[in-house]
Amino acid sequence: MAGSALDLENLTAIDVHVHAQYPSDPQNAADRAAQAYFRPAPVPTELDALAAYYRERRIACVLFTVDERLTGRARVPNDDVLAAADRHPDVVIPFASVDPMRGEEALREVDRLLADGRVRGFKLHPQLQQFAPNDRAVYPFYERVQAARLPLIVHTGHSGIGTGMRGGGGVRLKYGNPMLLDDVAVDFPDLPIVLAHPSFPWQEEAISVCLHKPQVYIDLSGWAPKYFPPVLVQYANGQLREKVLFGSDYPLISPDRWMSEFAELPIRDEVRPLIVKQNALRLLRLGEPRR
């Protein structure tokens, strides 16, 4: 049964990268390709069942949809994510997604979502939303998120979505270069930015941006930990130990698999709790009074 709020002391971890999505559609080419690429374990996608899954593991989850039209996949509405968080405030931390290239329509949606204070951050996927993160057309969106003092999770690196499809399903990998977000970090120094995923083939660029810009973080979602490049493990264990976050990429990678493989990495004992929970507490300002 859902509790009334996050029990921060009782949580074992915070998964900062969980997708709200409908069951895979075998009629959709992008869904079929993603299933072939990730070969995911069967996990629940219905939102109440998803919350129960995370509650059983004493893990809180940052839950979001992706506002994109490139793949033709049906999208879970932002309001459904917010409603799930209302029903399950003990495990669900709601983020929202808008396509910032939709101009004034997108900005009106952002303003609406921010109005009641329930949204805890935003998610962008430049490759699926087909824009460069440093495009000035996106800056009005960034201005609103920074003013709201909320974090932004942005896909970087390779895209499992579209892999193996003719023409990559229209996904342009260049938009995943984390260096494009260095401009955003300079121009919006008070906007917390999470570089989502190990950023293959630009891993060292991502590390450089994260090391250089105080408000930039890296989440470890989307790759099974046994495939993490050694340089990422090195910096997660050292200079970036307070800026790296546990993320699974559920439902394509389960937290069970992620945790099991993460346990096999040569991460220092004092660093593990930072990555799986403490860094996210600080980034999300959990336990602080809402303004």
Wavefront OBJ file of the C-alpha trace (Angstrom):
o trace
v 0.000 0.000 0.000
v 1.330 3.470 -0.889
v 2.735 5.630 1.852
v 2.103 9.345 2.234
v 5.544 10.605 1.181
v 9.065 9.527 0.404
v 10.605 7.804 3.413
v 14.141 8.927 2.688
v 15.708 6.951 5.519
v 14.063 3.687 4.445
v 14.933 3.947 0.751
v 17.811 1.810 -0.462
v 18.267 3.737 -3.722
v 16.867 6.351 -6.106
v 16.585 5.397 -9.766
v 16.737 8.690 -11.686
v 15.861 7.282 -15.114
v 12.548 5.419 -15.418
v 10.311 5.607 -18.477
v 6.543 5.706 -18.283
v 5.523 3.905 -21.449
v 2.928 1.556 -22.810
v 3.690 -2.127 -23.412
v 5.850 -2.758 -26.456
v 3.823 -2.663 -29.672
v 4.896 -5.440 -32.069
v 3.344 -3.449 -34.919
v 5.722 -0.534 -34.307
v 9.139 -0.876 -35.989
v 10.947 1.224 -33.361
v 9.509 -0.890 -30.549
v 10.531 -4.104 -32.299
v 14.064 -2.799 -32.835
v 14.369 -1.683 -29.206
v 13.279 -5.096 -27.969
v 15.872 -6.761 -30.200
v 18.613 -4.375 -29.054
v 17.988 -4.413 -25.283
v 16.373 -7.853 -24.864
v 14.694 -6.629 -21.687
v 13.438 -8.800 -18.866
v 9.638 -8.740 -18.464
v 8.708 -5.996 -15.998
v 5.418 -4.155 -15.440
v 4.702 -0.983 -17.396
v 1.224 -0.185 -16.067
v 1.954 2.713 -13.703
v 0.391 1.333 -10.507
v 2.172 -1.988 -11.040
v 5.418 -0.136 -11.767
v 5.093 1.727 -8.474
v 4.493 -1.544 -6.626
v 7.582 -3.037 -8.288
v 9.755 -0.189 -7.023
v 8.096 -0.171 -3.602
v 8.937 -3.863 -3.124
v 12.600 -2.972 -3.684
v 12.493 0.157 -1.485
v 13.676 2.208 -4.456
v 12.226 5.582 -5.429
v 12.017 6.353 -9.138
v 12.180 9.488 -11.243
v 9.389 8.780 -13.726
v 8.864 10.516 -17.058
v 7.518 10.179 -20.546
v 9.201 11.491 -23.733
v 7.318 13.984 -25.904
v 8.393 12.795 -29.354
v 6.746 11.934 -32.635
v 9.642 10.492 -34.629
v 9.075 6.832 -33.740
v 5.290 6.769 -33.995
v 5.030 5.141 -30.562
v 2.073 6.106 -28.378
v 3.144 8.415 -25.553
v 2.014 8.335 -21.929
v 0.743 11.865 -21.130
v 2.545 14.026 -18.570
v -0.681 14.225 -16.593
v -0.733 10.439 -16.223
v 2.767 10.579 -14.707
v 1.656 13.291 -12.287
v -1.430 11.282 -11.349
v 0.731 8.218 -10.668
v 2.914 10.318 -8.370
v -0.194 11.556 -6.562
v -1.260 7.931 -5.993
v 2.230 6.728 -5.070
v 4.115 9.629 -3.465
v 6.249 7.201 -1.459
v 8.090 5.950 -4.567
v 7.308 8.097 -7.642
v 9.105 11.396 -8.322
v 7.390 12.968 -11.366
v 9.285 14.611 -14.214
v 7.641 15.971 -17.358
v 8.673 16.095 -20.995
v 7.865 18.601 -23.709
v 9.301 18.991 -27.188
v 10.878 22.457 -26.929
v 10.884 22.841 -30.711
v 7.100 23.187 -30.627
v 7.613 26.853 -29.734
v 4.848 28.712 -27.921
v 2.742 25.573 -27.614
v 5.562 23.895 -25.693
v 6.107 26.918 -23.462
v 2.411 27.052 -22.581
v 2.615 23.380 -21.611
v 5.664 24.072 -19.434
v 3.892 26.961 -17.723
v 0.835 24.790 -17.104
v 2.943 21.979 -15.662
v 4.863 24.335 -13.397
v 1.779 26.119 -12.098
v 0.843 23.701 -9.320
v 4.362 22.761 -8.224
v 4.017 19.003 -8.644
v 6.620 18.533 -11.385
v 10.097 17.891 -9.975
v 12.081 18.228 -13.225
v 12.035 17.780 -17.003
v 13.311 15.236 -19.522
v 14.571 15.901 -23.062
v 15.638 13.466 -25.778
v 17.262 15.614 -28.498
v 17.782 12.697 -30.875
v 14.115 11.688 -30.870
v 12.915 15.286 -30.644
v 15.289 16.231 -33.484
v 17.119 19.292 -32.201
v 20.585 20.367 -31.115
v 20.578 21.106 -27.362
v 22.426 24.403 -27.902
v 19.920 25.655 -30.491
v 18.849 29.130 -29.345
v 15.254 28.208 -30.125
v 15.352 25.990 -27.017
v 16.599 28.752 -24.690
v 13.136 30.021 -23.627
v 12.445 26.489 -22.356
v 15.712 26.433 -20.403
v 14.923 29.848 -18.923
v 11.680 28.570 -17.449
v 13.209 25.406 -15.998
v 16.106 27.339 -14.470
v 13.723 29.914 -12.973
v 11.743 27.065 -11.393
v 14.969 25.702 -9.835
v 14.325 22.266 -11.330
v 16.781 19.764 -12.848
v 16.827 18.681 -16.462
v 17.682 15.160 -17.681
v 18.952 15.110 -21.275
v 19.716 12.033 -23.374
v 23.342 11.859 -24.523
v 25.436 9.349 -26.462
v 24.286 6.481 -28.623
v 20.571 5.783 -29.017
v 19.325 2.255 -28.522
v 16.088 3.486 -30.097
v 16.526 3.233 -33.852
v 19.544 0.937 -33.698
v 19.458 -1.519 -36.603
v 16.564 0.179 -38.359
v 16.832 1.441 -41.941
v 18.470 4.867 -41.680
v 18.510 4.429 -37.907
v 14.794 5.150 -37.861
v 15.575 8.799 -38.633
v 17.523 9.231 -35.362
v 20.507 11.558 -35.831
v 23.201 10.577 -33.355
v 24.976 13.945 -33.534
v 22.326 15.506 -31.303
v 23.541 13.242 -28.479
v 27.004 14.806 -28.264
v 27.337 16.061 -24.649
v 29.538 18.955 -25.806
v 26.376 20.587 -27.149
v 25.207 20.820 -23.535
v 28.391 22.578 -22.469
v 26.985 25.710 -24.149
v 23.763 25.296 -22.190
v 25.687 24.875 -18.928
v 27.573 28.124 -19.618
v 24.463 30.104 -20.543
v 22.306 28.665 -17.734
v 24.709 28.260 -14.802
v 21.927 27.660 -12.271
v 20.203 24.912 -14.285
v 21.103 21.428 -12.989
v 21.717 19.217 -16.032
v 21.946 15.430 -15.953
v 23.774 13.890 -18.915
v 21.722 10.729 -19.284
v 23.566 7.483 -20.031
v 27.209 6.597 -20.510
v 27.835 8.869 -23.500
v 29.351 6.453 -26.035
v 31.144 7.443 -28.261
v 31.734 10.725 -26.395
v 32.379 9.415 -22.894
v 35.441 11.566 -22.212
v 33.615 14.665 -23.465
v 30.818 13.972 -20.978
v 33.318 13.519 -18.150
v 35.011 16.783 -19.092
v 31.755 18.756 -19.094
v 30.692 17.213 -15.775
v 34.088 17.874 -14.226
v 34.180 21.465 -15.484
v 30.626 22.645 -14.848
v 29.447 22.454 -11.218
v 25.769 21.941 -12.081
v 26.280 19.052 -14.526
v 25.791 15.403 -13.486
v 25.937 12.012 -15.232
v 23.392 9.231 -14.832
v 24.444 5.634 -15.455
v 21.280 4.446 -17.177
v 20.798 2.736 -20.493
v 23.878 0.506 -20.325
v 24.336 -2.643 -18.295
v 27.106 -1.814 -15.782
v 29.320 -4.648 -17.013
v 29.708 -2.628 -20.226
v 30.681 0.672 -18.560
v 33.936 1.993 -20.043
v 36.866 1.894 -17.583
v 37.341 5.666 -17.737
v 33.758 6.180 -16.520
v 34.281 3.784 -13.605
v 37.550 5.546 -12.792
v 35.970 8.999 -12.548
v 32.817 7.749 -10.822
v 35.109 6.309 -8.182
v 37.132 9.497 -7.862
v 36.680 13.087 -8.956
v 33.028 12.657 -9.972
v 31.954 10.525 -7.030
v 29.426 13.182 -5.935
v 28.107 13.839 -9.456
v 27.264 10.365 -10.763
v 23.768 8.901 -10.322
v 22.099 5.517 -10.447
v 19.650 5.217 -13.313
v 18.363 2.028 -14.910
v 16.445 3.002 -18.096
v 13.467 0.905 -16.964
v 11.717 -0.962 -18.526
v 14.524 -1.677 -21.025
v 17.024 -2.324 -18.230
v 15.675 -3.395 -14.857
v 17.020 -2.084 -11.541
v 17.564 -5.722 -10.511
v 19.989 -6.292 -13.369
v 21.643 -2.909 -12.902
v 22.215 -3.408 -9.173
v 23.506 -6.937 -9.636
v 26.087 -5.882 -12.207
v 26.984 -2.674 -10.368
v 27.889 -4.797 -7.339
v 30.607 -6.431 -9.453
v 32.304 -3.150 -10.395
v 35.412 -2.008 -8.486
v 33.604 0.883 -6.782
v 34.820 1.907 -3.342
v 32.526 1.070 -0.429
v 32.237 4.727 0.571
v 31.306 5.739 -2.994
v 28.505 3.219 -3.608
v 25.898 4.948 -1.384
v 26.678 8.268 -3.059
v 25.933 6.876 -6.507
v 22.840 4.844 -5.649
v 21.139 7.384 -3.385
v 22.915 10.325 -1.754
v 23.841 12.248 -4.907
v 20.238 12.089 -6.104
v 18.978 13.350 -2.746
v 21.079 16.478 -3.180
v 20.315 16.983 -6.864
v 16.556 16.603 -6.376
v 16.634 18.574 -3.108
v 14.649 15.828 -1.438
v 13.901 16.568 2.169
v 14.036 20.308 1.539
v 10.850 22.394 1.808
v 9.236 23.109 -1.570
v 9.039 26.742 -2.710
l 1 2 3 4 5 6 7 8 9 10 11 12 13 14 15 16 17 18 19 20 21 22 23 24 25 26 27 28 29 30 31 32 33 34 35 36 37 38 39 40 41 42 43 44 45 46 47 48 49 50 51 52 53 54 55 56 57 58 59 60 61 62 63 64 65 66 67 68 69 70 71 72 73 74 75 76 77 78 79 80 81 82 83 84 85 86 87 88 89 90 91 92 93 94 95 96 97 98 99 100 101 102 103 104 105 106 107 108 109 110 111 112 113 114 115 116 117 118 119 120 121 122 123 124 125 126 127 128 129 130 131 132 133 134 135 136 137 138 139 140 141 142 143 144 145 146 147 148 149 150 151 152 153 154 155 156 157 158 159 160 161 162 163 164 165 166 167 168 169 170 171 172 173 174 175 176 177 178 179 180 181 182 183 184 185 186 187 188 189 190 191 192 193 194 195 196 197 198 199 200 201 202 203 204 205 206 207 208 209 210 211 212 213 214 215 216 217 218 219 220 221 222 223 224 225 226 227 228 229 230 231 232 233 234 235 236 237 238 239 240 241 242 243 244 245 246 247 248 249 250 251 252 253 254 255 256 257 258 259 260 261 262 263 264 265 266 267 268 269 270 271 272 273 274 275 276 277 278 279 280 281 282 283 284 285 286 287 288 289 290 291
